[in-house]
Amino acid sequence: MPRMTTQDEIRKSILELRKIYNNLSDLQFSAWYSKKYKVKANEVYDIIQQEGKANA
């Protein structure tokens, strides 16, 4: 099985933690994740929104 890229790992982390921190709004979660993991908040938000559209 091929190794996941860093981008894939970050995406997986965001989506897994989003399930845990479901009490926060998407914007609040994006800001929290950005501060904790030094990933741009708008990129976190975009990943969350893309996942939401895929599951709609």
QUIRASUL-V952235 format. One record per helix or strand. SS is the DSSP state (h for helix, s for strand). FROM is the first residue (numbers start at 1). LEN is the number of residues. If there is no record, write none. Layout:
ss = <SS;SS>
from = <FROM;FROM>
len = <LEN;LEN>
This chain:
ss = <h;h;h>
from = <6;26;41>
len = <15;12;14>
